[in-house]
């Protein structure tokens, strides 16, 4: 009788240890995803601060491109107002596209390339875009680890019981995944 009780207590102890270890692992990956988003957020704030300065510098030179400049500012304002990954990811995707169009149009203005302030701001913005890309990669890696843990059996039993869920990926904008068309004529 005593041996059976010890076996049952041992099984319960192992089960409790497994539940604790699984729970702690889920907390760790959830916090890693939150930290990764904060790293992106730092770079996004920098981008949000640079864009109005750049638009102000280029607006006189790019007088025919006022619609593009307006779209950049509107996209920036929507992105800056977004709260959390679910709202920010689509808003930042739209802003990335608008900034890309601005950079492409700026190539058509030689006097803009000669403007030292515009060149410096565009370089800072390009550097920030690269940092965002690296931060996005770390975030998506963290999301993958979190989602794998949350969705894998038997950890999904603990995840569901304690309210852990999957996190959204920071997707690449559709325009960036399309194969560029090259015309050598």
C-alpha positions as CSV (number, residue, x, y, z in Angstrom):
1,X,0.0,0.0,0.0
2,X,2.8,2.4,0.9
3,X,4.6,1.7,-2.4
4,X,1.5,2.4,-4.5
5,X,1.0,5.7,-2.7
6,X,4.7,6.7,-3.4
7,X,4.2,5.8,-7.0
8,X,1.1,8.0,-7.3
9,X,2.8,10.8,-5.5
10,X,5.8,10.5,-7.8
11,X,3.7,10.6,-10.9
12,X,1.9,13.7,-9.5
13,X,5.2,15.3,-8.7
14,X,6.6,14.6,-12.2
15,X,3.3,15.9,-13.8
16,X,3.5,19.1,-11.7
17,X,7.2,19.7,-12.6
18,X,6.3,19.2,-16.3
19,X,3.4,21.7,-16.1
20,X,5.7,24.2,-14.3
21,X,8.5,23.8,-16.9
22,X,6.1,24.0,-19.8
23,X,4.4,27.1,-18.3
24,X,7.7,28.8,-17.7
25,X,8.9,28.0,-21.3
26,X,5.7,29.5,-22.7
27,X,6.2,32.7,-20.5
28,X,9.7,32.9,-21.8
29,X,8.8,32.8,-25.5
30,X,5.8,35.2,-25.0
31,X,8.2,37.7,-23.3
32,X,10.7,37.2,-26.1
33,X,8.1,38.1,-28.7
34,X,7.1,41.2,-26.6
35,X,10.8,42.2,-26.4
36,X,11.3,41.7,-30.1
37,X,8.3,43.9,-30.8
38,X,9.7,46.6,-28.6
39,X,13.0,46.5,-30.6
40,X,11.0,47.1,-33.8
41,X,9.0,49.8,-32.1
42,X,12.2,51.7,-31.3
43,X,13.2,51.7,-35.0
44,X,9.7,52.6,-36.1
45,X,9.7,55.6,-33.7
46,X,13.0,56.7,-35.3
47,X,11.4,56.3,-38.8
48,X,8.3,58.2,-37.7
49,X,10.5,61.1,-36.4
50,X,12.7,61.2,-39.6
51,X,9.9,61.2,-42.2
52,X,8.4,64.7,-41.5
53,X,11.8,66.2,-41.6
54,X,12.6,64.6,-44.9
55,X,9.2,65.6,-46.4
56,X,9.8,69.2,-45.3
57,X,13.2,69.3,-46.9
58,X,12.0,67.7,-50.3
59,X,8.6,69.3,-50.6
60,X,9.8,72.4,-52.4
61,X,12.1,70.5,-54.8
62,X,9.4,67.9,-55.5
63,X,6.6,70.4,-56.1
64,X,5.0,68.1,-58.7
65,X,4.9,65.2,-56.4
66,X,2.7,66.7,-53.6
67,X,0.3,63.7,-53.8
68,X,3.1,61.3,-53.0
69,X,4.3,63.5,-50.1
70,X,0.8,63.6,-48.8
71,X,0.5,59.8,-48.9
72,X,3.8,59.4,-47.1
73,X,2.6,61.8,-44.3
74,X,-0.8,60.1,-44.0
75,X,0.8,56.6,-43.9
76,X,3.3,57.9,-41.3
77,X,0.4,59.3,-39.1
78,X,-1.6,56.1,-39.3
79,X,1.5,54.0,-38.4
80,X,2.4,56.3,-35.5
81,X,-1.1,56.1,-34.1
82,X,-1.2,52.3,-34.3
83,X,-1.2,50.4,-31.0
84,X,0.4,47.0,-30.8
85,X,1.5,44.6,-33.5
86,X,-2.0,43.8,-34.8
87,X,-2.6,47.4,-35.8
88,X,1.0,48.4,-36.5
89,X,2.0,45.7,-38.9
90,X,-0.5,46.7,-41.7
91,X,0.1,50.4,-41.0
92,X,3.9,50.0,-41.2
93,X,3.6,47.9,-44.3
94,X,1.7,50.8,-46.0
95,X,4.3,53.2,-44.7
96,X,7.1,51.1,-46.1
97,X,5.5,51.2,-49.5
98,X,5.0,55.0,-49.4
99,X,8.6,55.6,-48.4
100,X,9.7,53.3,-51.2
101,X,7.7,55.4,-53.7
102,X,9.2,58.6,-52.3
103,X,12.8,57.2,-52.6
104,X,12.0,56.1,-56.2
105,X,10.7,59.5,-57.1
106,X,13.6,61.3,-55.5
107,X,15.9,59.6,-58.0
108,X,14.4,61.7,-60.7
109,X,15.5,65.0,-59.0
110,X,19.2,65.7,-59.4
111,X,18.9,68.9,-57.4
112,X,17.5,66.8,-54.6
113,X,20.5,64.5,-54.7
114,X,22.8,67.6,-54.4
115,X,20.9,68.9,-51.3
116,X,23.0,67.9,-48.3
117,X,20.1,67.9,-45.8
118,X,18.0,65.7,-48.1
119,X,20.8,63.3,-48.8
120,X,21.6,63.0,-45.1
121,X,18.0,62.5,-44.1
122,X,17.5,59.9,-46.9
123,X,20.6,58.1,-45.7
124,X,19.5,58.1,-42.1
125,X,16.0,56.8,-43.2
126,X,17.6,54.1,-45.4
127,X,19.8,53.0,-42.4
128,X,16.7,52.9,-40.2
129,X,14.8,50.8,-42.8
130,X,17.7,48.3,-42.6
131,X,17.5,48.2,-38.8
132,X,13.8,47.7,-39.1
133,X,14.4,44.7,-41.4
134,X,16.8,43.1,-39.0
135,X,14.4,43.8,-36.0
136,X,11.6,42.3,-38.1
137,X,13.6,39.2,-38.7
138,X,14.3,38.7,-35.0
139,X,10.6,39.4,-34.2
140,X,9.5,36.8,-36.7
141,X,12.0,34.2,-35.4
142,X,10.6,34.9,-31.9
143,X,7.0,34.5,-33.2
144,X,7.9,31.2,-34.8
145,X,9.3,29.8,-31.6
146,X,6.3,31.1,-29.6
147,X,3.8,29.7,-32.1
148,X,5.6,26.3,-32.3
149,X,5.4,26.0,-28.5
150,X,1.8,27.2,-28.3
151,X,0.6,24.8,-31.0
152,X,2.7,21.7,-30.2
153,X,1.2,18.8,-28.3
154,X,1.2,18.4,-25.3
155,X,2.3,22.0,-24.5
156,X,-0.8,23.3,-26.3
157,X,-2.9,21.8,-23.4
158,X,-1.0,24.1,-21.0
159,X,-1.0,27.0,-23.4
160,X,-4.8,26.8,-23.9
161,X,-5.5,26.4,-20.2
162,X,-3.4,29.5,-19.3
163,X,-4.4,31.7,-22.2
164,X,-1.2,31.7,-24.2
165,X,-1.9,32.3,-27.9
166,X,-0.2,32.6,-31.3
167,X,1.4,35.9,-32.2
168,X,1.1,37.6,-35.6
169,X,4.1,37.6,-38.0
170,X,5.4,40.8,-39.4
171,X,4.8,40.0,-43.1
172,X,6.8,41.3,-46.0
173,X,4.7,43.8,-48.0
174,X,3.3,42.2,-51.2
175,X,5.2,44.6,-53.4
176,X,8.5,43.5,-52.0
177,X,7.9,39.8,-52.8
178,X,7.0,40.3,-56.4
179,X,9.8,39.5,-58.9
180,X,11.1,42.7,-60.5
181,X,10.6,43.0,-64.2
182,X,13.7,43.8,-66.2
183,X,13.5,45.2,-69.7
184,X,16.9,45.3,-71.4
185,X,15.7,46.9,-74.6
